[in-house]
Amino acid sequence: MELADAVAQAREVPAQKVASGYSWTEIPRWHDDTFWFGDMYNHQVLRQGSDGGFEVVLDVSDRKALGAQPGAGPVDEEVVLGGMGWLPDGRLVVTSMYERVVLVWDGQSVDLYADLREVAVGPVNDMVVDADGRAYVTQLGFDMLHGEDARNSALLVVEPDGSVRALSELGELASGNGITITADGTRVVVAEVLANCLTVLDRGPDGALSNRRVFAPTPWLPDGICLDAQGGVWTAMPGSGVVARFVEGGEMTDAITLPMEEAMGVACVLGGADRSRLYVCAGMEVFDRDKSRAEGQGSIWTAKTTYSAGTSRP
């Protein structure tokens, strides 16, 4: 079904802009009863305070990427945060996309948690952490900022003991992006951007993934995703102006339409007191980092839904 037809048949959900002035907002999370997100090209993680405002929790703008050569230029030296989660002991972990590592922050210092350079074929992307501290990491698989051709890549895993490997037995993803775990831990859903689909895998008690299959085709490129406890997957679809909910099989049940001249939705998460308020990260300029920082068109939007995320991750 064409995007316009699917949106016309879906329930319309209104959204309001609640914050702006950022570069490119990303990786929205609900943690410790608080909304968190990344200001990607300003190299920061922010958290919403009790007064409704946002405070910087982590700033890695001074970090130089591992392996960067002196004078290599800002694209190679900057740390761009692409995924976020928490370990069982409360430490924050974030992916450094072009550095191809996972960093850990204990509230005081930032350290290397896992080096993915041996297994990642290109920039890494989003991440979800399970209850045992196991991190599943998607890959863009290619460097679009340097003009590389698109290529598929495997899902990566960082085990609780710190070991890393590519889950090659599952096959490669077509630019894996948002990734989630159901509340009962039995399924993982991942967005395959260049395949226009949401993919689901079964997850065993030991964290092993299997039985890869399509959860739902999407009428536009899916990006960041989140789950609700009623069986839906919400995904932002950059370039379409739409953030939508899909159920298994592909029906679009709910749709948020953002003003294209003001916001391009890229990722979402359900939060709030009952985890029924959808938070949407949006930006306008992803390719030119300096322009993105200077114009500050990144924003946060919210929408009240009739669904709850329960205890799904993230």
C-alpha positions as CSV (number, residue, x, y, z in Angstrom):
1,M,0.0,0.0,0.0
2,E,1.2,3.5,-0.8
3,L,2.2,5.7,2.1
4,A,-0.6,8.3,1.5
5,D,-3.3,5.6,1.4
6,A,-2.0,3.9,4.6
7,V,-2.0,7.2,6.5
8,A,-5.5,8.1,5.2
9,Q,-6.8,4.8,6.7
10,A,-4.9,5.1,10.0
11,R,-6.0,6.8,13.2
12,E,-4.7,10.4,13.2
13,V,-2.6,11.2,16.3
14,P,-1.8,14.9,16.9
15,A,1.7,15.9,18.0
16,Q,3.1,19.1,19.7
17,K,6.6,20.4,19.6
18,V,8.0,20.7,23.2
19,A,11.7,21.6,22.6
20,S,13.9,22.8,19.9
21,G,17.3,24.4,19.2
22,Y,19.4,21.2,18.9
23,S,21.4,19.8,16.0
24,W,20.0,16.4,15.1
25,T,18.0,14.8,18.0
26,E,18.3,11.0,18.2
27,I,18.1,7.9,20.4
28,P,15.1,8.8,22.6
29,R,14.9,6.7,25.7
30,W,12.6,6.4,28.8
31,H,14.7,5.5,31.8
32,D,14.3,6.0,35.6
33,D,10.9,7.7,34.9
34,T,12.6,10.3,32.8
35,F,12.9,11.1,29.1
36,W,16.5,11.0,27.6
37,F,17.8,11.8,24.1
38,G,21.0,12.5,22.2
39,D,21.9,15.8,20.5
40,M,23.9,14.0,17.9
41,Y,26.2,16.6,16.4
42,N,26.7,18.5,19.6
43,H,27.9,15.1,21.1
44,Q,25.6,15.3,24.1
45,V,23.1,13.2,26.0
46,L,20.3,15.1,27.7
47,R,17.7,14.3,30.3
48,Q,14.4,16.0,31.1
49,G,14.3,17.5,34.6
50,S,11.4,17.8,37.0
51,D,10.8,21.4,35.7
52,G,10.3,20.1,32.2
53,G,13.5,21.6,30.9
54,F,16.4,19.6,29.5
55,E,19.9,19.2,31.1
56,V,23.1,17.9,29.6
57,V,24.1,14.7,31.3
58,L,27.0,13.6,29.1
59,D,29.2,15.6,26.8
60,V,31.8,13.8,24.7
61,S,32.7,16.7,22.4
62,D,36.3,16.6,23.7
63,R,36.8,13.0,22.9
64,K,38.9,12.1,19.8
65,A,37.8,8.9,18.0
66,L,40.0,5.9,18.3
67,G,42.2,5.4,15.3
68,A,41.7,9.0,14.0
69,Q,44.8,10.4,12.3
70,P,46.0,13.9,13.3
71,G,44.4,16.4,10.9
72,A,42.0,13.8,9.5
73,G,39.2,16.3,9.7
74,P,36.1,16.6,11.9
75,V,34.1,13.8,10.2
76,D,36.8,11.3,11.2
77,E,37.7,12.7,14.6
78,E,34.2,13.6,16.0
79,V,32.3,11.2,18.2
80,V,28.7,10.7,17.0
81,L,26.4,8.9,19.4
82,G,24.1,6.5,17.7
83,G,22.6,4.2,20.4
84,M,22.0,4.2,24.1
85,G,21.1,1.9,27.0
86,W,21.9,1.0,30.6
87,L,23.7,-1.9,32.1
88,P,22.2,-3.8,35.1
89,D,24.6,-1.8,37.5
90,G,23.1,1.5,36.2
91,R,26.0,2.6,34.0
92,L,25.1,4.3,30.7
93,V,26.4,2.8,27.5
94,V,26.4,4.6,24.1
95,T,27.6,3.6,20.6
96,S,30.2,5.9,18.9
97,M,29.1,5.3,15.3
98,Y,32.1,6.1,13.2
99,E,34.6,5.1,15.9
100,R,32.8,1.7,15.9
101,V,32.9,1.2,19.7
102,V,30.6,1.2,22.7
103,L,31.5,3.7,25.4
104,V,30.5,3.5,29.1
105,W,29.8,6.3,31.5
106,D,29.6,5.8,35.2
107,G,28.5,9.3,36.1
108,Q,32.1,10.5,36.3
109,S,34.2,9.4,33.4
110,V,33.8,7.9,29.9
111,D,35.7,4.7,29.1
112,L,35.8,2.1,26.3
113,Y,33.3,-0.6,27.0
114,A,33.5,-2.7,23.8
115,D,35.6,-2.4,20.7
116,L,33.6,-3.4,17.6
117,R,36.2,-2.5,15.0
118,E,37.1,-6.2,14.4
119,V,33.5,-7.2,13.6
120,A,31.8,-4.0,12.2
121,V,32.1,-3.5,8.5
122,G,31.2,0.2,8.7
123,P,29.6,2.7,11.1
124,V,27.6,1.1,13.9
125,N,24.1,2.5,14.7
126,D,21.5,1.9,17.3
127,M,21.6,-0.4,20.3
128,V,19.3,-2.1,22.8
129,V,20.5,-3.7,26.1
130,D,18.7,-6.6,27.6
131,A,18.1,-7.3,31.3
132,D,21.3,-9.3,31.6
133,G,23.4,-6.5,30.2
134,R,23.7,-8.0,26.7
135,A,23.8,-5.3,24.0
136,Y,22.5,-5.9,20.5
137,V,24.0,-3.3,18.1
138,T,22.9,-2.6,14.5
139,Q,25.1,-1.3,11.7
140,L,24.6,1.2,9.0
141,G,27.1,-1.0,7.2
142,F,28.5,1.8,5.0
143,D,29.7,5.4,5.4
144,M,27.0,7.5,3.7
145,L,28.8,10.7,4.7
146,H,31.8,9.7,2.7
147,G,29.7,8.6,-0.2
148,E,30.2,4.8,0.1
149,D,27.7,2.5,-1.7
150,A,25.1,0.8,0.5
151,R,25.9,-2.7,1.7
152,N,24.3,-5.1,4.1
153,S,25.8,-6.0,7.4
154,A,25.3,-8.3,10.4
155,L,23.7,-7.6,13.7
156,L,26.4,-7.4,16.4
157,V,26.3,-8.5,20.0
158,V,28.3,-7.5,23.1
159,E,27.9,-10.2,25.7
160,P,27.7,-9.4,29.4
161,D,31.3,-10.6,29.7
162,G,32.4,-8.0,27.2
163,S,33.0,-10.3,24.3
164,V,31.8,-9.2,20.9
165,R,30.8,-11.0,17.7
166,A,28.8,-10.6,14.5
167,L,25.6,-12.7,14.4
168,S,26.4,-13.8,10.9
169,E,24.2,-16.9,11.2
170,L,21.1,-14.6,11.1
171,G,22.1,-13.2,7.7
172,E,22.8,-9.6,6.9
173,L,20.5,-6.7,7.5
174,A,19.8,-4.0,4.9
175,S,21.1,-1.1,7.0
176,G,19.9,-2.1,10.5
177,N,18.6,0.8,12.6
178,G,16.2,0.9,15.5
179,I,16.1,-2.2,17.7
180,T,13.9,-3.3,20.5
181,I,13.1,-6.1,22.9
182,T,9.6,-7.2,23.9
183,A,8.7,-7.0,27.6
184,D,8.8,-10.7,28.0
185,G,12.2,-10.9,26.3
186,T,11.1,-13.5,23.8
187,R,11.4,-11.3,20.6
188,V,13.7,-8.7,19.1
189,V,12.4,-6.3,16.4
190,V,14.8,-4.3,14.2
191,A,14.2,-1.8,11.4
192,E,15.8,-2.6,8.1
193,V,16.0,0.8,6.5
194,L,16.9,-0.2,2.9
195,A,14.6,-3.2,2.9
196,N,11.5,-1.1,3.9
197,C,10.6,-3.5,6.6
198,L,10.5,-4.3,10.3
199,T,12.2,-7.6,11.0
200,V,11.5,-9.9,14.0
201,L,13.6,-12.6,15.6
202,D,12.9,-15.0,18.4
203,R,15.1,-14.6,21.5
204,G,16.0,-17.5,23.8
205,P,16.6,-17.3,27.6
206,D,20.4,-17.1,26.9
207,G,20.0,-14.2,24.5
208,A,20.4,-16.2,21.4
209,L,18.4,-15.0,18.4
210,S,16.8,-17.1,15.7
211,N,14.0,-17.5,13.2
212,R,14.4,-14.2,11.4
213,R,11.3,-13.1,9.5
214,V,9.4,-10.0,8.4
215,F,7.2,-8.5,11.0
216,A,5.8,-5.8,8.7
217,P,6.6,-4.2,5.4
218,T,6.6,-0.4,5.6
219,P,5.6,2.0,2.8
220,W,8.7,4.2,3.6
221,L,12.2,3.8,5.1
222,P,11.8,2.9,8.8
223,D,14.3,4.4,11.2
224,G,14.1,4.5,15.0
225,I,11.5,2.3,16.5
226,C,9.8,1.4,19.8
227,L,7.2,-1.2,21.0
228,D,3.9,-1.0,22.8
229,A,2.5,-3.8,24.9
230,Q,-0.4,-4.3,22.6
231,G,1.7,-5.7,19.8
232,G,2.5,-2.6,17.8
233,V,5.8,-1.2,16.5
234,W,6.1,2.5,16.2
235,T,8.6,3.8,13.7
236,A,9.7,7.2,12.4
237,M,10.0,7.3,8.6
238,P,12.4,10.2,7.7
239,G,11.6,12.1,4.6
240,S,7.9,11.2,4.7
241,G,6.8,13.4,7.5
242,V,5.1,10.4,9.2
243,V,5.7,8.5,12.4
244,A,3.4,5.4,12.4
245,R,2.3,2.3,14.3
246,F,2.4,-1.0,12.5
247,V,1.0,-4.4,13.7
248,E,2.3,-7.8,12.5
249,G,1.5,-8.3,8.8
250,G,1.9,-4.6,7.9
251,E,-1.3,-2.7,8.8
252,M,-0.7,0.9,9.8
253,T,-3.1,1.6,12.7
254,D,-2.0,5.0,13.9
255,A,-0.1,7.9,12.2
256,I,1.4,11.2,13.3
257,T,2.1,13.7,10.5
258,L,4.8,16.3,11.3
259,P,5.2,19.5,9.3
260,M,7.9,18.7,6.7
261,E,9.3,22.3,6.7
262,E,9.9,22.1,10.4
263,A,10.7,18.5,11.5
264,M,11.8,15.2,10.0
265,G,11.0,12.5,12.5
266,V,13.8,10.0,12.9
267,A,13.2,8.1,16.2
268,C,10.6,7.6,18.9
269,V,9.9,6.1,22.3
270,L,6.9,5.7,24.6
271,G,7.3,7.3,28.0
272,G,5.4,9.3,30.6
273,A,3.7,8.1,33.8
274,D,2.0,5.1,32.0
275,R,4.4,5.0,29.1
276,S,1.7,6.0,26.6
277,R,3.1,9.3,25.5
278,L,5.2,9.1,22.3
279,Y,8.3,11.2,22.2
280,V,9.6,11.9,18.7
281,C,13.1,13.1,17.9
282,A,13.3,15.2,14.7
283,G,15.9,17.0,12.7
284,M,16.4,18.8,9.4
285,E,20.0,18.5,8.4
286,V,21.9,15.2,8.8
287,F,24.6,15.4,6.2
288,D,26.2,18.7,7.0
289,R,27.2,18.6,10.7
290,D,28.3,22.3,10.9
291,K,25.1,23.4,9.3
292,S,23.1,21.2,11.6
293,R,24.8,22.7,14.7
294,A,24.6,26.3,13.4
295,E,20.9,26.2,12.5
296,G,19.7,24.2,15.5
297,Q,16.6,22.9,13.9
298,G,16.6,19.6,15.9
299,S,13.5,19.2,18.0
300,I,11.4,17.0,20.3
301,W,7.7,16.4,19.7
302,T,5.2,14.5,21.9
303,A,1.9,12.8,21.2
304,K,-0.6,11.1,23.5
305,T,-1.5,7.6,22.4
306,T,-3.9,4.9,23.5
307,Y,-1.1,2.4,24.0
308,S,1.5,1.7,26.6
309,A,5.0,0.4,26.2
310,G,4.8,-1.6,29.4
311,T,8.3,-2.8,30.2
312,S,9.6,-3.3,26.6
313,R,13.1,-2.0,25.8
314,P,14.2,0.6,25.2
